[in-house]
Amino acid sequence: MDEKQHIAIFTTASLPWMTGTAVNPLFRASYLAKDGEKKVTLVIPWLSMKDQEYLYPNKITFNLPSEQEKYVREWLEERTGFKSSFNIRFYPGRFEEVLLKGMLTQTRDITEIIPDEEADIVVLEEPEHLTCLAGESAAVKFVPKLRQWRSRSSGSVIRLSAATQELPRSVICNVHGVNPKFLEIGMTKKDQQQLGNKVFPKDAYYIGKMVWSKGYKELLKLLRDHQKELKELEVDLFGSGEDSGQIQEAAKKLELVVRVHPGRDHADPLFHDYKVFLNPSTTDVVCTTTAEALAMGKIVVCAEHPSNDFFKQFPNCRTFEDGDGFVKATCKALTDEPALLTDAQRYELSWEAATERFLRAAELDNVPARRLKKTPSKLFGSTSLNLSRNLEDASALVHFVGTALLSSQPDEEQCKELGLDVPARKHGFTFGKRGTSG
């Protein structure tokens, strides 16, 4: 009889794709399993070679799932400093740009990857994409096992910020942390500051996928409208994406010095010397780069918006409501020295603290471990979490909103590589257009 809680985390993306739903679930699994008291399994997509070549950066591809697992573990352990003890399993996934435009195809039931007896608690990172449908009813309408789970209870979801859709009995809790490397960078800068050194010689920057919707539209408009007030400002933009050309052209039309560069890892030494991170985006649920910049000891100038509520507790977070507020906050940030983070503030940004918040919000710290044999786990899920009632079973389904890799009918080669039976091909479904996040 295994008395450990079994936690299965399903997500829609995997390294080396550097997106939120690849990185955050990976750290979550690692830190949930760290104390050895829980058995954690991370379930990630396995892509065909064609999709790998299209999606993964720097021409990184894998011939076997074991090769990708090795890559993922080495990347993680290099950043956490400890050996991960969770399991990794794959489901067949397919990336199709047409799906992002609202068209839908058949999906395989990904819940078959995890036996019921290994799923006391199930965490779905962005279930509307795991099931190829948007919204709360996705699991009910599309994947049979998820419908079975949901029918046995009343529903549970953690909203990452107030920027997400408001739903009955929902709770808001930021359950993400930052890569420990960013906290190490911040500690080095703190030590240098305490010696009286000037440690942030560069002005301001922004980093993000280079598409207009990721904050570039707002930032370039603010810079254009307030060029005279910000004439001494120099800004570097870092990112890659389909709107790179247009963004470069827009930057060239400004009288300000605005340089555009290809995307890079935010932990790259290139970023260490910047003092101010400008992030006017209001489209992110929880902005990971903002948390990373704060962890590195920088001043962050960001919009007064629900997605930034968590960051307001940090003295280096400066918010603005309009263009004049942006100018005022930016000019002050350029002349101020960043406040030194306290140990408590550093801890709030860590994955240790994020894991504690996750366990409290989902009430899993009070759930006794209990193995269920030969019967389905009583898992539940919708898009809300009722903290006022105790869990009646050692089972929960927690719904997160992230970014999107969509799984659809796998090809025969993928099934062979994963040791799965090739499913009979069925008719697909088509639904109306929907929005996507990420």
C-alpha positions as CSV (number, residue, x, y, z in Angstrom):
1,M,0.0,0.0,0.0
2,D,1.6,3.2,-1.2
3,E,0.7,6.0,1.2
4,K,2.2,8.8,-0.9
5,Q,-0.1,11.3,-2.7
6,H,0.1,10.7,-6.4
7,I,0.1,14.0,-8.4
8,A,-0.2,14.0,-12.2
9,I,0.5,17.3,-14.0
10,F,-0.6,17.5,-17.6
11,T,0.7,20.3,-19.7
12,T,0.6,21.5,-23.3
13,A,4.3,22.2,-24.0
14,S,7.8,21.0,-23.3
15,L,11.4,22.2,-23.5
16,P,13.2,23.1,-25.6
17,W,10.1,25.3,-26.4
18,M,10.7,28.1,-24.0
19,T,7.1,29.0,-23.2
20,G,5.3,29.4,-19.9
21,T,3.5,26.0,-20.0
22,A,6.7,24.3,-20.7
23,V,8.8,25.9,-18.0
24,N,6.4,26.5,-15.1
25,P,4.9,22.9,-14.8
26,L,8.5,21.6,-15.0
27,F,9.6,23.6,-11.9
28,R,6.2,22.8,-10.2
29,A,6.8,19.1,-10.6
30,S,10.3,19.3,-9.4
31,Y,9.5,21.2,-6.2
32,L,6.4,19.2,-5.4
33,A,8.5,16.1,-5.5
34,K,11.5,17.5,-3.7
35,D,10.6,16.5,-0.2
36,G,10.0,12.8,-1.3
37,E,6.6,12.8,0.3
38,K,4.7,12.8,-3.0
39,K,4.9,10.8,-6.1
40,V,4.7,13.3,-9.0
41,T,4.4,12.6,-12.7
42,L,4.7,15.3,-15.4
43,V,2.9,14.5,-18.7
44,I,4.2,16.4,-21.7
45,P,3.7,16.2,-25.5
46,W,5.8,14.1,-27.8
47,L,6.0,15.7,-31.3
48,S,6.7,14.4,-34.7
49,M,10.1,15.3,-36.2
50,K,8.4,17.7,-38.5
51,D,6.7,19.6,-35.7
52,Q,9.9,19.6,-33.6
53,E,11.8,21.2,-36.5
54,Y,9.2,23.9,-36.8
55,L,8.7,24.6,-33.1
56,Y,11.9,24.0,-31.2
57,P,14.7,26.6,-31.3
58,N,18.3,26.3,-32.5
59,K,17.5,23.2,-34.6
60,I,17.2,21.0,-31.5
61,T,15.3,17.7,-32.2
62,F,15.0,14.3,-30.6
63,N,14.7,10.9,-32.2
64,L,13.3,9.3,-29.1
65,P,11.3,10.4,-26.1
66,S,14.1,9.3,-23.8
67,E,16.4,11.8,-25.5
68,Q,14.0,14.6,-24.8
69,E,13.6,13.5,-21.2
70,K,17.3,13.6,-20.7
71,Y,17.5,17.1,-22.2
72,V,14.6,18.3,-19.9
73,R,16.1,16.8,-16.8
74,E,19.6,18.2,-17.4
75,W,18.2,21.7,-18.2
76,L,16.2,21.6,-14.9
77,E,18.9,20.2,-12.7
78,E,21.4,22.8,-13.9
79,R,19.0,25.5,-12.7
80,T,17.7,24.0,-9.5
81,G,20.9,22.5,-8.3
82,F,19.3,19.3,-7.2
83,K,18.4,16.0,-9.0
84,S,14.7,15.8,-9.8
85,S,12.8,12.8,-8.5
86,F,9.5,13.0,-10.5
87,N,8.5,10.9,-13.4
88,I,8.1,12.1,-17.0
89,R,5.6,10.5,-19.4
90,F,4.7,11.6,-22.9
91,Y,1.4,11.8,-24.9
92,P,1.3,12.2,-28.7
93,G,0.9,15.8,-29.6
94,R,0.7,17.8,-32.8
95,F,1.2,21.5,-33.4
96,E,-1.1,22.9,-36.0
97,E,-1.2,26.6,-36.7
98,V,-4.7,26.3,-38.2
99,L,-6.0,25.2,-34.8
100,L,-4.9,28.5,-33.3
101,K,-7.2,30.2,-35.8
102,G,-10.2,28.3,-34.4
103,M,-10.5,25.0,-36.4
104,L,-10.5,21.8,-34.5
105,T,-9.5,18.2,-35.2
106,Q,-9.8,14.9,-33.3
107,T,-7.7,14.5,-30.1
108,R,-6.5,11.4,-28.4
109,D,-7.7,10.8,-24.8
110,I,-4.5,11.9,-23.0
111,T,-5.8,10.6,-19.6
112,E,-5.0,7.1,-20.7
113,I,-1.3,7.9,-20.1
114,I,-1.8,7.9,-16.3
115,P,-3.5,4.9,-14.6
116,D,-6.3,5.9,-12.2
117,E,-4.4,4.6,-9.2
118,E,-1.6,7.0,-10.0
119,A,-3.8,10.1,-10.2
120,D,-5.0,11.1,-6.7
121,I,-4.5,14.7,-7.7
122,V,-4.5,15.9,-11.3
123,V,-3.3,19.3,-12.4
124,L,-4.2,20.5,-15.9
125,E,-2.2,23.3,-17.3
126,E,-4.6,25.0,-19.7
127,P,-7.2,22.3,-20.2
128,E,-9.0,24.1,-23.0
129,H,-6.0,23.4,-25.1
130,L,-5.3,19.9,-23.8
131,T,-8.8,19.1,-25.0
132,C,-8.8,21.3,-28.1
133,L,-11.7,23.3,-26.8
134,A,-11.8,26.7,-25.0
135,G,-13.7,27.3,-21.8
136,E,-15.0,25.4,-18.7
137,S,-17.0,22.8,-20.6
138,A,-14.0,21.6,-22.7
139,A,-13.2,18.6,-20.5
140,V,-16.9,17.6,-20.2
141,K,-17.7,17.8,-24.0
142,F,-14.5,16.3,-25.5
143,V,-12.5,13.9,-23.4
144,P,-14.5,10.9,-21.9
145,K,-12.3,10.4,-18.8
146,L,-12.4,14.1,-17.9
147,R,-16.1,14.0,-18.1
148,Q,-16.1,11.0,-15.8
149,W,-13.8,12.8,-13.3
150,R,-15.8,16.0,-13.4
151,S,-19.2,14.3,-12.9
152,R,-18.0,13.1,-9.5
153,S,-17.5,16.4,-7.8
154,S,-18.1,20.1,-8.0
155,G,-15.0,21.6,-9.5
156,S,-11.7,23.3,-8.7
157,V,-9.4,25.9,-10.3
158,I,-6.8,28.3,-9.2
159,R,-6.9,31.6,-11.1
160,L,-3.3,32.9,-11.4
161,S,-4.4,36.5,-11.3
162,A,-7.5,38.8,-11.3
163,A,-6.9,39.2,-15.0
164,T,-8.4,35.8,-15.7
165,Q,-12.0,35.2,-16.2
166,E,-14.0,35.6,-13.0
167,L,-15.9,32.4,-12.1
168,P,-18.0,31.2,-9.1
169,R,-16.1,30.1,-6.0
170,S,-12.8,30.9,-7.6
171,V,-9.6,31.8,-5.8
172,I,-6.7,34.0,-7.0
173,C,-3.3,32.8,-6.2
174,N,0.1,33.3,-7.9
175,V,1.5,29.8,-7.8
176,H,4.5,30.4,-10.0
177,G,8.1,31.0,-8.9
178,V,11.2,32.1,-10.8
179,N,14.1,30.1,-12.0
180,P,16.6,30.0,-9.1
181,K,19.3,31.4,-11.5
182,F,17.5,34.8,-11.4
183,L,17.7,34.9,-7.6
184,E,21.4,34.1,-7.7
185,I,21.9,37.0,-10.2
186,G,20.0,39.3,-7.8
187,M,22.1,38.2,-4.8
188,T,25.3,39.0,-6.7
189,K,24.0,42.4,-7.6
190,K,22.9,43.0,-4.0
191,D,26.5,42.1,-2.7
192,Q,27.9,44.6,-5.2
193,Q,25.5,47.3,-4.2
194,Q,26.3,46.9,-0.6
195,L,30.0,47.6,-1.5
196,G,28.9,50.9,-3.0
197,N,29.5,49.8,-6.6
198,K,27.4,51.1,-9.6
199,V,25.9,47.8,-10.7
200,F,23.3,48.9,-13.2
201,P,25.1,51.0,-15.9
202,K,22.5,50.4,-18.6
203,D,19.1,52.1,-18.9
204,A,16.0,50.2,-19.9
205,Y,14.9,47.2,-21.8
206,Y,12.0,44.9,-22.6
207,I,12.0,41.2,-23.5
208,G,9.1,39.2,-24.9
209,K,7.9,37.3,-27.9
210,M,8.0,39.9,-30.7
211,V,4.4,40.1,-31.6
212,W,2.3,43.3,-31.2
213,S,0.0,41.7,-28.6
214,K,2.9,41.0,-26.2
215,G,3.3,44.5,-24.9
216,Y,5.1,46.0,-27.9
217,K,2.1,47.9,-29.2
218,E,1.6,49.6,-25.8
219,L,5.3,50.3,-25.2
220,L,6.0,51.8,-28.6
221,K,2.9,54.0,-28.4
222,L,4.0,55.3,-25.0
223,L,7.5,56.0,-26.3
224,R,6.0,57.7,-29.4
225,D,3.6,59.9,-27.5
226,H,6.1,61.1,-24.9
227,Q,9.4,61.4,-26.9
228,K,10.1,64.9,-25.7
229,E,9.7,64.0,-22.0
230,L,11.8,60.9,-22.4
231,K,14.4,62.3,-24.8
232,E,17.3,61.0,-22.7
233,L,16.0,57.5,-22.5
234,E,17.6,54.6,-24.4
235,V,15.6,51.4,-24.7
236,D,16.7,47.9,-26.0
237,L,14.0,45.5,-27.1
238,F,14.7,41.8,-27.2
239,G,12.5,39.2,-28.9
240,S,11.7,37.0,-31.9
241,G,8.4,36.6,-33.6
242,E,6.2,37.1,-36.6
243,D,5.9,40.9,-36.1
244,S,9.6,41.5,-35.7
245,G,9.9,43.4,-39.0
246,Q,7.0,45.7,-38.3
247,I,8.2,46.4,-34.8
248,Q,11.7,47.3,-36.1
249,E,10.2,49.7,-38.6
250,A,8.1,51.4,-35.9
251,A,11.1,51.7,-33.6
252,K,13.1,53.4,-36.4
253,K,10.5,56.2,-36.7
254,L,11.0,57.3,-33.2
255,E,13.3,60.1,-32.2
256,L,14.3,58.2,-29.2
257,V,17.1,55.6,-29.2
258,V,15.3,52.3,-29.4
259,R,17.3,49.3,-30.5
260,V,15.8,46.0,-31.6
261,H,17.6,42.7,-31.0
262,P,16.8,39.0,-31.5
263,G,15.4,37.1,-28.5
264,R,17.7,35.7,-25.9
265,D,17.5,33.8,-22.6
266,H,16.5,36.4,-19.9
267,A,19.3,35.0,-17.6
268,D,21.9,35.8,-20.2
269,P,24.7,38.1,-18.8
270,L,23.7,40.6,-21.4
271,F,20.7,41.6,-19.2
272,H,22.5,41.8,-15.9
273,D,23.5,45.4,-16.2
274,Y,20.1,46.9,-17.1
275,K,18.5,48.8,-14.3
276,V,14.9,49.3,-15.5
277,F,12.5,46.7,-17.0
278,L,9.7,48.4,-18.9
279,N,6.6,46.2,-19.2
280,P,3.3,47.9,-20.2
281,S,1.7,44.6,-21.3
282,T,-1.8,43.9,-20.0
283,T,-2.3,40.6,-21.9
284,D,-0.3,38.3,-19.7
285,V,-2.1,36.4,-16.9
286,V,1.1,36.5,-14.7
287,C,4.2,38.0,-16.4
288,T,7.1,35.7,-15.8
289,T,9.7,38.2,-17.1
290,T,8.5,40.8,-14.6
291,A,9.1,38.3,-11.7
292,E,12.5,37.5,-13.2
293,A,13.5,41.2,-13.4
294,L,12.5,41.8,-9.8
295,A,14.4,38.7,-8.7
296,M,17.5,40.2,-10.5
297,G,17.2,43.3,-8.4
298,K,15.9,45.6,-11.2
299,I,13.2,48.3,-11.0
300,V,10.1,47.3,-13.0
301,V,7.8,49.8,-14.5
302,C,4.5,48.1,-15.3
303,A,0.8,48.9,-15.9
304,E,-1.7,49.3,-13.1
305,H,-3.5,46.1,-14.0
306,P,-4.8,43.0,-12.1
307,S,-2.1,40.8,-13.7
308,N,0.5,42.8,-11.8
309,D,-1.2,42.8,-8.3
310,F,1.2,40.2,-7.0
311,F,4.2,42.3,-7.8
312,K,3.0,45.4,-6.0
313,Q,4.4,44.0,-2.7
314,F,7.9,44.6,-4.0
315,P,9.4,48.1,-3.5
316,N,11.1,48.0,-7.0
317,C,7.7,47.6,-8.7
318,R,6.5,51.0,-10.0
319,T,3.0,51.0,-11.6
320,F,1.4,53.6,-13.9
321,E,-2.2,54.3,-15.0
322,D,-1.7,56.5,-18.0
323,G,1.0,58.1,-20.3
324,D,1.9,60.8,-17.8
325,G,2.2,58.2,-15.1
326,F,4.5,56.1,-17.4
327,V,6.8,59.1,-17.9
328,K,6.9,59.9,-14.2
329,A,7.6,56.3,-13.2
330,T,10.2,55.8,-15.9
331,C,12.1,59.0,-15.2
332,K,12.2,58.3,-11.5
333,A,13.3,54.7,-12.1
334,L,16.2,56.0,-14.2
335,T,17.5,58.2,-11.4
336,D,16.7,55.9,-8.4
337,E,18.9,53.1,-7.2
338,P,16.9,49.8,-6.9
339,A,15.9,48.9,-3.3
340,L,17.8,45.9,-1.9
341,L,15.4,42.9,-1.7
342,T,15.0,41.4,1.8
343,D,15.3,37.7,2.4
344,A,11.5,37.5,2.8
345,Q,10.9,39.3,-0.5
346,R,13.4,37.0,-2.3
347,Y,11.6,34.0,-0.8
348,E,8.2,35.2,-2.1
349,L,9.6,35.0,-5.7
350,S,11.1,31.5,-5.2
351,W,9.6,28.2,-6.3
352,E,9.7,27.0,-2.7
353,A,7.2,29.8,-1.8
354,A,5.1,29.2,-4.9
355,T,4.8,25.5,-4.0
356,E,3.6,26.4,-0.5
357,R,1.0,28.8,-2.0
358,F,-0.1,26.1,-4.4
359,L,-0.5,23.5,-1.7
360,R,-2.5,25.9,0.5
361,A,-4.7,27.2,-2.3
362,A,-5.6,23.7,-3.5
363,E,-5.9,22.5,0.2
364,L,-3.5,19.7,-0.7
365,D,-1.4,20.3,2.5
366,N,-4.4,18.9,4.5
367,V,-5.3,16.0,2.2
368,P,-4.4,12.6,3.5
369,A,-2.7,10.2,1.0
370,R,-4.9,7.3,0.1
371,R,-4.4,4.8,-2.7
372,L,-7.5,3.9,-4.8
373,K,-7.3,0.4,-6.3
374,K,-9.3,-0.9,-9.3
375,T,-11.7,2.0,-9.2
376,P,-11.5,5.4,-10.9
377,S,-10.1,8.3,-8.9
378,K,-12.7,10.8,-7.8
379,L,-11.1,13.7,-9.6
380,F,-13.0,16.9,-10.1
381,G,-12.5,20.0,-12.3
382,S,-14.1,23.1,-13.7
383,T,-12.7,26.6,-13.3
384,S,-13.2,27.5,-9.7
385,L,-11.9,26.4,-6.3
386,N,-14.0,26.5,-3.2
387,L,-11.6,27.1,-0.2
388,S,-14.4,27.1,2.3
389,R,-15.1,23.4,2.2
390,N,-12.7,20.5,2.9
391,L,-11.8,18.1,0.2
392,E,-13.9,14.9,0.7
393,D,-11.4,12.7,-1.1
394,A,-7.6,12.7,-1.7
395,S,-8.5,13.8,-5.2
396,A,-8.6,17.1,-7.0
397,L,-8.3,18.6,-10.4
398,V,-6.7,22.0,-10.5
399,H,-7.1,24.1,-13.7
400,F,-4.5,26.6,-14.8
401,V,-4.4,29.1,-17.7
402,G,-1.1,29.2,-19.7
403,T,-0.1,28.9,-23.3
404,A,-0.9,26.5,-26.0
405,L,0.3,23.3,-27.7
406,L,-2.7,21.5,-29.1
407,S,-2.8,17.7,-29.3
408,S,-4.7,16.1,-32.2
409,Q,-4.9,12.7,-34.0
410,P,-1.3,11.3,-33.6
411,D,0.4,9.7,-36.5
412,E,1.4,6.0,-36.5
413,E,5.1,6.8,-36.0
414,Q,4.4,8.8,-32.8
415,C,2.4,6.0,-31.4
416,K,5.2,3.5,-32.1
417,E,7.8,5.8,-30.5
418,L,5.6,6.0,-27.4
419,G,4.7,2.3,-27.3
420,L,1.0,3.1,-27.8
421,D,-1.6,1.4,-29.9
422,V,-2.6,3.3,-33.0
423,P,-6.1,4.5,-32.5
424,A,-8.8,4.1,-35.1
425,R,-9.1,7.4,-37.0
426,K,-12.4,9.1,-36.4
427,H,-14.2,12.1,-37.8
428,G,-13.0,15.4,-36.5
429,F,-15.1,18.2,-35.0
430,T,-15.4,21.8,-36.1
431,F,-16.4,24.6,-33.9
432,G,-16.7,28.4,-34.2
433,K,-13.7,30.6,-33.8
434,R,-12.4,31.2,-30.3
435,G,-9.7,33.3,-28.7
436,T,-6.4,31.9,-27.5
437,S,-4.1,32.9,-24.7
438,G,-0.3,32.7,-24.2
